[in-house]
Protein backbone atom coordinates (compact mmCIF):
# COMPACT_ATOMS: atom_id res chain seq x y z
CA UNK A 1 0.00 0.00 0.00
CA UNK A 2 1.41 3.37 -1.01
CA UNK A 3 -1.59 5.63 -0.45
CA UNK A 4 -4.05 5.56 2.42
CA UNK A 5 -7.15 7.69 2.91
CA UNK A 6 -8.56 7.54 6.45
CA UNK A 7 -10.42 10.87 6.28
CA UNK A 8 -13.04 11.27 9.01
CA UNK A 9 -12.26 7.90 10.60
CA UNK A 10 -11.35 8.33 14.26
CA UNK A 11 -7.88 6.97 14.99
CA UNK A 12 -7.95 8.19 18.60
CA UNK A 13 -7.88 4.67 20.04
CA UNK A 14 -5.06 3.34 17.82
CA UNK A 15 -1.69 3.16 19.61
CA UNK A 16 0.59 6.04 18.62
CA UNK A 17 3.49 3.80 17.56
CA UNK A 18 1.25 1.82 15.19
CA UNK A 19 -0.16 4.96 13.60
CA UNK A 20 3.30 6.44 13.12
CA UNK A 21 4.92 3.29 11.74
CA UNK A 22 2.05 2.79 9.30
CA UNK A 23 2.02 6.40 8.12
CA UNK A 24 5.73 6.92 7.47
CA UNK A 25 5.87 3.70 5.43
CA UNK A 26 3.34 5.14 2.97
CA UNK A 27 3.94 7.59 0.14
CA UNK A 28 0.70 9.53 0.77
CA UNK A 29 -1.44 9.66 3.91
CA UNK A 30 -4.79 11.41 4.18
CA UNK A 31 -5.45 11.74 7.91
CA UNK A 32 -7.83 14.69 7.86
CA UNK A 33 -10.43 14.80 10.65
CA UNK A 34 -9.09 11.62 12.25
CA UNK A 35 -8.95 12.99 15.82
CA UNK A 36 -5.24 12.31 16.24
CA UNK A 37 -3.92 12.71 19.77
CA UNK A 38 -0.87 14.78 20.59
CA UNK A 39 1.01 11.54 21.32
CA UNK A 40 0.13 10.15 17.88
CA UNK A 41 1.23 13.34 16.11
CA UNK A 42 4.48 13.46 18.11
CA UNK A 43 5.18 9.84 17.23
CA UNK A 44 4.59 10.52 13.52
CA UNK A 45 7.08 13.39 13.60
CA UNK A 46 9.64 11.32 15.49
CA UNK A 47 9.36 8.64 12.80
CA UNK A 48 9.67 11.26 10.04
CA UNK A 49 13.08 12.22 11.44
CA UNK A 50 14.33 8.67 10.73
CA UNK A 51 15.30 9.01 7.07
CA UNK A 52 15.83 5.25 6.64
CA UNK A 53 12.23 4.44 7.49
CA UNK A 54 10.59 7.44 5.82
CA UNK A 55 8.85 7.05 2.46
CA UNK A 56 6.16 9.60 3.13
CA UNK A 57 6.03 12.61 0.80
CA UNK A 58 2.44 13.80 1.34
CA UNK A 59 0.63 14.13 4.68
CA UNK A 60 -2.72 15.87 5.11
CA UNK A 61 -3.84 16.61 8.64
CA UNK A 62 -6.82 18.91 7.99
CA UNK A 63 -9.01 19.36 11.05
CA UNK A 64 -6.62 17.77 13.57
CA UNK A 65 -5.67 20.04 16.46
CA UNK A 66 -1.91 20.67 16.30
CA UNK A 67 -1.90 23.66 18.67
CA UNK A 68 -0.04 21.81 21.46
CA UNK A 69 2.69 20.37 19.24
CA UNK A 70 6.26 21.64 19.48
CA UNK A 71 6.82 24.33 16.84
CA UNK A 72 10.25 22.94 16.02
CA UNK A 73 9.11 19.30 15.76
CA UNK A 74 6.30 20.38 13.42
CA UNK A 75 8.66 22.51 11.36
CA UNK A 76 11.20 19.74 10.94
CA UNK A 77 8.58 17.10 10.21
CA UNK A 78 6.59 19.09 7.68
CA UNK A 79 9.70 20.31 5.90
CA UNK A 80 10.75 16.70 5.32
CA UNK A 81 7.63 16.24 3.15
CA UNK A 82 6.90 17.42 -0.39
CA UNK A 83 3.21 18.23 0.14
CA UNK A 84 1.02 18.94 3.14
CA UNK A 85 -2.29 20.53 4.04
CA UNK A 86 -2.56 22.19 7.45
CA UNK A 87 -5.98 23.75 6.99
CA UNK A 88 -7.97 24.11 10.21
CA UNK A 89 -5.23 22.58 12.37
CA UNK A 90 -5.26 25.50 14.83
CA UNK A 91 -1.54 26.10 14.44
CA UNK A 92 -0.42 29.37 15.97
CA UNK A 93 1.99 32.13 15.02
CA UNK A 94 4.98 30.56 16.78
CA UNK A 95 4.44 27.26 14.92
CA UNK A 96 4.10 29.02 11.56
CA UNK A 97 7.21 31.09 12.25
CA UNK A 98 9.22 27.92 13.03
CA UNK A 99 7.84 26.26 9.89
CA UNK A 100 8.87 29.21 7.71
CA UNK A 101 12.31 29.51 9.32
CA UNK A 102 12.97 25.82 8.65
CA UNK A 103 11.77 26.29 5.05
CA UNK A 104 14.48 28.91 4.54
CA UNK A 105 17.17 26.58 5.95
CA UNK A 106 16.17 23.18 4.64
CA UNK A 107 13.00 21.96 2.98
CA UNK A 108 11.62 19.42 0.57
CA UNK A 109 8.22 21.12 0.55
CA UNK A 110 6.82 21.93 -2.86
CA UNK A 111 3.24 22.60 -1.80
CA UNK A 112 1.75 23.63 1.52
CA UNK A 113 -1.76 24.80 2.25
CA UNK A 114 -2.80 26.59 5.45
CA UNK A 115 -6.28 28.03 5.82
CA UNK A 116 -8.34 28.89 8.89
CA UNK A 117 -5.38 29.14 11.26
CA UNK A 118 -4.93 31.56 14.17
CA UNK A 119 -1.77 33.20 12.95
C-alpha positions in Angstrom: 0.0 0.0 0.0 1.4 3.4 -1.0 -1.6 5.6 -0.5 -4.0 5.6 2.4 -7.1 7.7 2.9 -8.6 7.5 6.5 -10.4 10.9 6.3 -13.0 11.3 9.0 -12.3 7.9 10.6 -11.3 8.3 14.3 -7.9 7.0 15.0 -7.9 8.2 18.6 -7.9 4.7 20.0 -5.1 3.3 17.8 -1.7 3.2 19.6 0.6 6.0 18.6 3.5 3.8 17.6 1.2 1.8 15.2 -0.2 5.0 13.6 3.3 6.4 13.1 4.9 3.3 11.7 2.0 2.8 9.3 2.0 6.4 8.1 5.7 6.9 7.5 5.9 3.7 5.4 3.3 5.1 3.0 3.9 7.6 0.1 0.7 9.5 0.8 -1.4 9.7 3.9 -4.8 11.4 4.2 -5.4 11.7 7.9 -7.8 14.7 7.9 -10.4 14.8 10.6 -9.1 11.6 12.3 -9.0 13.0 15.8 -5.2 12.3 16.2 -3.9 12.7 19.8 -0.9 14.8 20.6 1.0 11.5 21.3 0.1 10.2 17.9 1.2 13.3 16.1 4.5 13.5 18.1 5.2 9.8 17.2 4.6 10.5 13.5 7.1 13.4 13.6 9.6 11.3 15.5 9.4 8.6 12.8 9.7 11.3 10.0 13.1 12.2 11.4 14.3 8.7 10.7 15.3 9.0 7.1 15.8 5.3 6.6 12.2 4.4 7.5 10.6 7.4 5.8 8.9 7.0 2.5 6.2 9.6 3.1 6.0 12.6 0.8 2.4 13.8 1.3 0.6 14.1 4.7 -2.7 15.9 5.1 -3.8 16.6 8.6 -6.8 18.9 8.0 -9.0 19.4 11.1 -6.6 17.8 13.6 -5.7 20.0 16.5 -1.9 20.7 16.3 -1.9 23.7 18.7 0.0 21.8 21.5 2.7 20.4 19.2 6.3 21.6 19.5 6.8 24.3 16.8 10.2 22.9 16.0 9.1 19.3 15.8 6.3 20.4 13.4 8.7 22.5 11.4 11.2 19.7 10.9 8.6 17.1 10.2 6.6 19.1 7.7 9.7 20.3 5.9 10.7 16.7 5.3 7.6 16.2 3.1 6.9 17.4 -0.4 3.2 18.2 0.1 1.0 18.9 3.1 -2.3 20.5 4.0 -2.6 22.2 7.4 -6.0 23.7 7.0 -8.0 24.1 10.2 -5.2 22.6 12.4 -5.3 25.5 14.8 -1.5 26.1 14.4 -0.4 29.4 16.0 2.0 32.1 15.0 5.0 30.6 16.8 4.4 27.3 14.9 4.1 29.0 11.6 7.2 31.1 12.3 9.2 27.9 13.0 7.8 26.3 9.9 8.9 29.2 7.7 12.3 29.5 9.3 13.0 25.8 8.6 11.8 26.3 5.1 14.5 28.9 4.5 17.2 26.6 6.0 16.2 23.2 4.6 13.0 22.0 3.0 11.6 19.4 0.6 8.2 21.1 0.6 6.8 21.9 -2.9 3.2 22.6 -1.8 1.8 23.6 1.5 -1.8 24.8 2.2 -2.8 26.6 5.5 -6.3 28.0 5.8 -8.3 28.9 8.9 -5.4 29.1 11.3 -4.9 31.6 14.2 -1.8 33.2 12.9 
